[in-house]
Amino acid sequence: MAAPASTGVDPSSVAADQLKSIIERIERLEEEKAGIAGDIKDVYAEAKANGFDVKVLRKIVSMRKRDHSEREEEEAILELYLQALGMA
């Protein structure tokens, strides 16, 4: 059996400690992100149970993330396209 290839990182070096710390921080943040995603899913489920249209709620949340002028421009283009298709 061949010896494993050298990675160039000494496991006892400061760089290895820093790398381990970074990986552990990323893992913790990924766990938090999964928990938050679950919380958001629960809020949407609650909204749906109370009769709200979840698709529309998601659209509103998406719209509120964007700058007002960017949103106005998108709405103007949408209106233009709808008119061109005879849907306005």
N, C-alpha and C positions, 0 to 999 in steps of 0.2 A: 504494500500500500504506500502511495506517495505521501510525502509530508505536505501539510497544507501550505498554500502560497502565503507569503508574508504580506500583510496589509499595510505595513509601514507605520502602524500605530501601536506603540508600546502600551499594553493594558495598564501599566502603573504610571503612565505619564500624566501630566496635567491636562494635556489635550484629550486624553481618553476620559478623564473625570469630567471635563467640560462637555464632551460629546454625550456622555451618559446623562448628565444633568439636562442638557437640551432635549434629549429623547424623552426623558421622564416628564419634563414640562409639557412637551407636545402631547404625550399620552394623557396627561391630566386634563389638558384643554380639550382634547377630543372627547373625553368622557363628559366634561361639562357641556360641550356642544350637543352631544347626544341627549343629555338630560334636558337642555333647553328646547331642543327640537321636539321632544316628547311633550313638554309643557305647552308649546305652541299648538301642537296637534290637539291636545286636550281643550285648549281655548276655542279652536275652530269647531270641535265636536260639541262643545257647550253652546256655541253660537248657532250651530245647525239645529240642535235640540230645542232652541228657543225660537226657531222659525226663520233665522237669517240665512240668506243665500251665501254660502261659503265662497263660491267662485267670485262673486261680486266683492266680498270682503277682501279676498286676496288681491283683487285688482285695485281696490282702494289703498291697501297697504303699499302695493307696488308704486302707485301713483304718488303717494305722499313721500316716498323716498327720493323722488326726482325733484329737481329745481322747477319752480313755477314756469319760467319761460320755456324750458325744455318740454314740459307737459303741454303748454299752450301750442307749441310748434307741432308736437305729435298729434294733438287733437285737430289742428287745422289741416294737416296732411290726411288724417283719417277722414275728415269731412269731405275733402277734395276727392279722395278715392271713392267714397260712398256715392258722391254725386256723379262721378264718371261711370259708375256701375249702375246708376239709376236706383240706388237704394236709399237716397236721402229724402 
